[in-house]
Amino acid sequence: MKKNNTLEEIAAFLKKEPELTLLCHARPDGDTLGCAFGLKDLLERQGKRITVLCPDSVSPRYRFLSGGELLGGTPAGKVVCLDMASPEMAGSYRALAEQADVVIDHHATNSCYGRLNHIDPEAAAAGEILVELAGLLGGLTRKAAEAFYTAISTDTGCFQYGNTTARTHRIAAVLAEAGIDLAALNKHLFQTKRKEEYRLVARAMETLRYFSGDRIVTMRISLEMLAETGAGADELETISSLPAQIAGVAAAATFKETEPGKYKVSLRTDGRIHGGQVCSLFGGGGHRQAAGCFMEGEYGAVEEQMAAALAAELERQA
């Protein structure tokens, strides 16, 4: 395994490079995007030329970070991968990620694939690491603070998930002191929903199926549901946490159909079992309480496979 570098070493490298490409992972979430645009603002203020690349489209919820800027173009300069456990997560930019000069991440499964790496599995979000790095790059700006708050708050479920720590709250306080409007950001990120989301929730809740004495629940979101409700990326991002809110549920698996017979599985647990370990059985991974993988086949069969794996892990922890 390669060396895990200090933030001082990362900062020294970034300071001497005139041009950098910041790479976000596929199906970008608030953490990878918040890290990229917060770091972009800090580096551009030092006169550097910065390109942000992302292999997939950005949810409308997060487009305020870029000011409407498209995340495309030609890579230039050194490459920095943000919130990306492996090059595979870069999707169509995988080859670029494999040549990463810097990797900053909080996933314990990260193999330190960059020339320089700073991996902190104790961080609730990669955004926490970027806030600390900002102190070595001249300090926070309000714009960067908004981006880093987006990164941290979305990866912690607005500070409700089990990965939230005292450190997380201390860092959030630093961001608040930078002058961001917490109420406005929280309303935009967590309290503003389109009517299409409620339509999708109503349809998806009809598919709930319980296993292992109601401790495990599954939910399906089919292509047909998406077409009928008009729901998009924003709705898919938030809906996975809903079945896990049911009293007594230890694990909830949401199957989102991406192509006929192909599913992106989002797993949420209450901590009794390690979701990342279960998803690793199917080629995925993640954290204890939030993880994911891809499965393919007839829905009933893949649903049963996941339910059986979760039941086995639940019994081992009993």
C-alpha positions, 0 to 999 in steps of 0.5 A: 500500500502506498504512503498516506501523505499529510495534508501539509504535503498535499498543500505544498503540491497544490501550491506549486502547480499552475494548472489542475483538474479536479475530478468528481466521481460518477453519479456525483453527490454533494460530497464530491461536488462540494469538495471540487467547487470549494477547492476550485474557489480556493485555488483560483484565488491563488491564480491557478487554472482549474478544470472540474470534470464529472462523468455524469450530469449534475443534479439540479440540487447541486448546480448552484455550486458551479453557477451553471458551469458545465463539468466538461472539457479537456483535462489539463495539468495535474489530476486531483481525485475527490471522494473517490475510493477507486479509479472505477468510480470515475466512470468514463474518466477511469483512465484519467483517475488511474493517473491521479497525482492527488487523491483525497478521500474518506473511504476506508477501502481506498487503496491510495491509488494516487501519487500523493494520497490523504485518506481519512476514514474517520472523516464523516465526509471528504468535505471535512478533510477539505476544510482542514486543507483550506487552512493550509491554502490561505483560509476559507472563503464564503463560497468555499465554505458553502461548498464544503458545508454542502459536502459534509451536510449531505454525506451526514444526512444533515448531521443525522447519520451515525457517521456524524461526530463531534469533529463534524460539528466543530468543522460545521461551526467553522463553516458557519463562522465563515458567514454562510446562510445555514437556514437557506442552505439547509432549506435548499438541500433538505427541505425543498422537494418537487411534486414528482418526488411525492408521486414517486414515493407513493408508488415506491412505498407500494413495493415494500417487502419485509424479511427476517421478522420485519427487520429487513425491508426492500423497495423497488423503483422501476423504470416504469415508475420513473417515466410515469412520475417524471422523477429525476436524479434529485428524487432518487438521491433522497428516497433511499433513506425512507424505508430505513426510517420504519420502526424496527428496521435494521437494514433497508435496500432500495433497488433502482432500475437503471436499465431493464434487469439492472439495478443500482442498490442503495443500502441503509442500516441502523448500524447493527450490520455493516452495509459496506461489507454486505455490498462488497459481496456483490462488487460494491462497498461503502460505509457501515450505515450507507453503502451500495452496489449493482445487481443484475437479473430478474428482480425477485431473484436479486431481491432475495439474494440481497435479503438473504445476505442481509439476514445472514449478516444480521444473524451473525451479529445477534 
